[in-house]
Amino acid sequence: MKKWWGIVFGLAAIILTFVSCDEIGFNTLVLKLGLLLFLVLLSFAIAIIDTGVHSYRKLWSKGNNTVDACYGDIFGMTENEDSLCVIPVNTAFDTVIDSPFASNKPLVSPNSLHGKWLKWMSDHGSDSKQTDELIAKGLFREKTIDEVEQHLYPKMGRNGRVYPIGTVCPISWCGLNFLLLAVAQYDDDNMAHASRDDICNAIRSAIKFHDREGQGGTLLLPLIGTGKSRAGLSHQESFELTVAVITACRKYVSGSITIVAYDGDKDKVCIW
């Protein structure tokens, strides 16, 4: 918005440098105020059009299969029953949110997408125990129990199993569908770690799951590896990596895949 205000009023200032308002017929206070209002409304209109045009991009399409990118809030885009929202989580699928400095070796950050999803579940009637049960059912459904690496953690309340990177866990709640995706491992201090290869493997796993079970619906894929996982990716690098993985897995694209960059990160990532 500020950009377009600057452009519109800058052009107006340049014009008025050579031609006065009186010379073009705006010789009363009412007309001059009307001109100012027109410039403000013009700035708003151009900004709205610009936002609409540049907030969505079709990356690829073939038949009924498409890959798109957009800015938005991934939780606000899960309203359709055929949408599957990917939630990156740690390999223990923890359900304990710890606020900063609230405990020694805190678990899930409330600021991560994992933490926001847990809060969403809580706000919609699922406590930690019930969410644990839903996760256990989802993992059993995917037959991952036999693949687990058993490991007990010293912190009470933490899940006692660790699953491989790329493990998926489908969960439906309140009519919405989520796909928990293991992307990062915790160390002994409960600090998450993921490599670039881990991120690639996890994204591939989500795409293949959606190909098998998505029934031509929409897979909503957030940018992964930009924050708590310590993968060291910038938002732009995460976007480009996601596009590259999807391109390499093109034969598994079934229905629609939408890469969602958070609205508040527009200054950090360009989807064009």
Buried (B, 14 or more C-beta within 10 A) or exposed (E): EEEBBEEBBEEBEEEBEEEEEEEEEBEEEEBEEEBEEEBEEBBBEBBEEEBEEEBBBEBBEEEEBBBBBBBBEBBEBBEEEEBBBBBBBBBBBBBBBBEEEEEEBBBBBBEBBBBBBBEBBBEEEBEBEBBBEBBBEBBEEBEBEEEBEEEEBEBEEBBEBBBBBBBBBBBEBEEBBBBBBBBBBBEEEBBBBBBBEBBBBBBBBBBBBBBEBBEEBBBBBBBBBBBBBBBEBEBBBBBBBBBEBBEEBEEBBBBBBBBBBBEEBBEBBBBE
